[in-house]
Amino acid sequence: MSSAEAARLDWQQRIHQASGQVARGERIELAAPAGLRAAPGAGHVTLT
C-alpha cells in the first residue's frame, strides 16, 4: 500500500465518508460579503 493509499484509508476511517460524498445538513443562509456574489455548490460556495 502506498503512502497516498494509506492516507486516504486513514481519512475515510476517521471521517466515515468516501471522498466526493457530501454530507447533508440544515441549510444556512449567509449573505455574500460586500461587492461579491455567492454561487452555491455541493458542499461549498463560490464567491465572485
C-alpha positions as CSV (number, residue, x, y, z in Angstrom):
1,M,0.0,0.0,0.0
2,S,1.4,3.4,-1.0
3,S,1.6,6.3,1.5
4,A,-1.2,8.0,-0.5
5,E,-3.5,5.0,-0.3
6,A,-2.7,4.7,3.4
7,A,-3.5,8.4,4.0
8,R,-6.8,8.0,2.1
9,L,-7.8,4.9,4.0
10,D,-7.0,6.7,7.3
11,W,-9.1,9.7,6.3
12,Q,-12.0,7.5,5.3
13,Q,-11.9,5.6,8.6
14,R,-11.8,8.9,10.6
15,I,-14.5,10.7,8.6
16,H,-16.6,7.7,7.7
17,Q,-17.2,9.0,4.2
18,A,-15.5,8.4,0.8
19,S,-14.0,11.3,-0.9
20,G,-16.6,13.2,-3.0
21,Q,-19.6,12.5,-0.8
22,V,-21.5,15.4,0.5
23,A,-23.0,15.4,4.0
24,R,-26.5,16.9,4.2
25,G,-27.1,19.3,6.9
26,E,-29.5,22.1,7.6
27,R,-29.3,25.0,5.2
28,I,-27.7,28.1,6.4
29,E,-28.4,31.4,4.6
30,L,-25.5,33.8,4.6
31,A,-25.2,37.0,2.6
32,A,-22.1,37.3,0.4
33,P,-19.5,39.9,1.6
34,A,-20.0,43.4,0.1
35,G,-19.0,43.6,-3.6
36,L,-19.2,39.8,-4.1
37,R,-21.8,37.3,-5.5
38,A,-22.2,33.9,-4.0
39,A,-23.0,30.8,-6.1
40,P,-23.9,27.7,-4.0
41,G,-22.3,24.3,-4.9
42,A,-22.2,20.8,-3.5
43,G,-20.6,21.4,-0.1
44,H,-19.1,24.8,-1.0
45,V,-19.9,28.3,-2.1
46,T,-18.1,30.1,-4.9
47,L,-17.6,33.9,-4.4
48,T,-17.1,36.0,-7.5
